[in-house]
Amino acid sequence: MASKNINIKLKVWRQKNAKDQGKMVDYSLDGVSTDSSFLEMLDQLNEQLINQKQEPVAFDHDCREGICGMCSLYINGRAHGPATGTTTCQLHMRKFNDGDTIFIEPWRSKAFPVIKDLVVNRSSFDRIQQAGGFVSVNTSGRTIDANSLPIPKDDADKAFEAAACIGCGACVATCKNGSAMLFVGAKVSQYALLPQGKVEATRRVLNMVRQMDEEGFGNCTNTGACEIECPKGISLENIARMNREFLKASIK
């Protein structure tokens, strides 16, 4: 598809800090290449604002390769925008038309307070990880060959799929209850399916679920919106597995 330039209108959420009320601000941006990514379009907007002696828009970004999970934007009412299975940094402006109006907001969740503009504090995810997202098995020094510990291929594949979660928070932002069950389910499953994770399996799921509740995330009501909007296609099966692990750990 040949590249072309389009003119767009933006409605961007601007908020000075967590205490500020915040509001939508209108911008016009001309000459946007359809080959540019959504984040490159925001870079172009910020260059325009800086040249006009205005405050640039704060937004999260890092690898810009769909790996780090930093690019957390709500675009036209969808987490990461209109393309399914795509992070914001992988979204290209060819998905939009000349003259379009694009709404850009931060994640909306009590557990993800706004820091500034489109940047939210997702350290709650870090604390959940720290509560149990690790193994105590020594994996450094005199390690054994991976193939010497047989693991059923089905389990290995499911663990690999769960480990694909990048912790972007799209599941939370999409859920009407602000639930983090898909994220926590993926992290629990990643270890529950592998022998290295069996040592602290009981403590892991109890600690991670407790931390999730303490952070203020909502409850899961199985609407499935999280799976649909997850850029890595994390399955609801991981929530079911986490529930089974939690039930077993509670009984023990």
N, C-alpha and C positions, 0 to 999 in steps of 0.2 A: 504494500500500500504506500503510495507516494505521500511524502510529508507535505503538510500545508500549515499555514498559520491561521489561528482563530482568535476572535475577540470574545472575552467572557466577562461576566459580572460575578463577583464574589460577595457572599455574606459570611463574615468571619467573626467568631466569638472572641471578643477582647475582654480580658479581665486582669487587672493589675496584680492581684494576689488572692489568697483564699478568702479574705474578708470582704473583698470588693464584690459588688452586686453583679457586675459584668453586663455586657450587652452585645448585640449583633451590630457590626459595622460594615457598611457597604463600600466595595472597591470595584474599580473597572480595570481590566488588564487586557492590553491589546498585543497582538503579535506573538501569541503563544504557540510554539511549535507542537504539532500533534505527536511528534516523536519524543517529546520531553516527558519525564515522569511527573507524577503529581507533586512530589517534593521539589523537583526542579522548577515547577511552576510557582511554588511558594517562594523559592529562592528569587525568582524573577520579580515576584510581588515585593519582597523585602528590599531588593535593589531599587525598585521604584520608590518605595516609601523612604528609604535612606536619602535618595537624591532629592526628595521633596521635604527633607528635614523632619520626617515623621518617625515615630517609634516603630521598628520592625515587629512583625508577628513572631512570637516565641512558639516553636513547635519542636517536638522530639524527633531526632534522627540519629543514626549511627552508621551501620554497615551499608544500607541502601541496597541490599541484596536479598532481602526476605528472610534473613537468618536471625537477627538480633531481637526482633519484636518491639523495637523502640517506637516505630512510626504509628502512634495510636491516634487516629483521627476518625471522627464520625462524619461521613460525607454523604450528603443528600439522604440522611436518615438511615444509613447503613454503616456498620463498622468496616473500615478500610475501603468503603466505596462500592460502586456497582458491580465490580468484577468478582465472581465467586472464586474462592480458593486463592486469593491474591492479597498480599499486604499492600499498604498504602504506597510504599516505595516502589513496588512493582506495577502499580496502576499507572497507565499512560494516558495522556490527554486525548488520544484518539478515541477514548471511550465517551468523549463529550463533543458537543456540536457547537458551531459558531453561534454566538448569542446566548448560550446557556447561562443560567444563574445557578451557581454552586454554593450550597450551604456547608460550612465547615465548622465542626464543633469538637470539643474535647470529649473523652469518655465521661459518661454520666454515672457516677456511683458514689455512695457515701464513703466507701472504702478507698476511693481514688480521688481525694480532694484536689482541686485545681491549684497548681502552683502559680502559673501565669499563662494567660491566653489559652493555648491549646495543649499546654504541658500539665500533666497530672502526676501526683505522687503515687507510684505503684510499689512502694517499699513494703506494703502489706504482703505482697507476693514473696518478697525476699524473706520476710519473717516466717511465713508458712514453710518455705523451703528449709530454712534454718532449723525449724522444729523437727524435721524428720527426713528431709530429702538428701540423705547421705547413706553410705555404707561404712561399717566399722572394719570390714575385711581389709587387710593390708594389701593394697594393689601396687605397691612400689617395692623396689629392691629385688629380692629373689622371687619373682613371680613365676607362675606355672603357665604353660602353653594353654591358650584359650580352648583349643580343641580337646584337651585332656579332661574337660568337664562337660560331659554330654548334656545338651539342652534340646528338648524337642523343638523342631523347626517352627511349629505353630506358636509356641511360647516365645521363641526368639523374635519372630516376626511381629507379634503383638506388642512385645516390649519395645521393639524398634519403632513401631508406629506411635506408641505412647510417648516415647522420648522425643518425637518430632515436635512436641509442643514448645513454642518459643516464648511463652509467658507474656504475650502482648496484651492480654486482657480484653480481647474482643468478645470473649464469651460472657464476661461480666457486664460489659457495656451493652451487649445485645439483650441479655436476660431481663425480663420485666421485674424480676426480684433482685437483680444485682448479685446473682449467685456465682460463686467461684468453684462449683462442684466439678465442672469439666476440667479446669486447671488442676485441682487437687487430685481428682480421679486419675488424670494422666500421670502425675508425679508418683502417686501410690502404685499404680499399675506397672510403671517402668521398673520398679524394684520388686514388686510382689511376684512377678513372673520369672525372675532370675534367681538362681541359688545364692548369689552374693547378697541379695536383699533379705534373705530369710532370717538372718541373725536378729535384727531388731524390728522384724515385721510387725509384731504386736504393738510395740511402743510407737512405731512410725505412724501408723494410721490414726491411733488415738491422739497423738500429739499434733499431727497436722490438721485433723478435723477440729480439735479444740482451738487451735490457733486461728483457723478459718472463721470460727464462730466469734472469737474475741475481736477479730478485725472488723466485724460488722457486716459481713457479706450476707445476702439473703438466702432463703431456702430454695432448693430445686423443686419445681413443680412439673418437670418432664415435658416442657413444651417443645424442646428440641431446637430452639432458635440458636443456642450456643454452637451446636454441631454444624448447622447450616452456615453460620457466619465465620466459623473458625478458618483462618487462612491455610491451616495445615490439615484440615479434615479430621481432627481428633474425634473419635467415635464416642457416642453415648455409652457404649459398652464399658468404657472405663469408669463411668459413674456407678454402674451396676457392680463392677468388680470392687470398687472402693467400699460400697455398701456391704458387700459380702465380707470383705476383710475387716471392716469396722464391727460387724456383728460378731464374727469369730473372736476378735480381740476383746470385745466387751464381755463375752461369755467366759473367756479365760481369766 
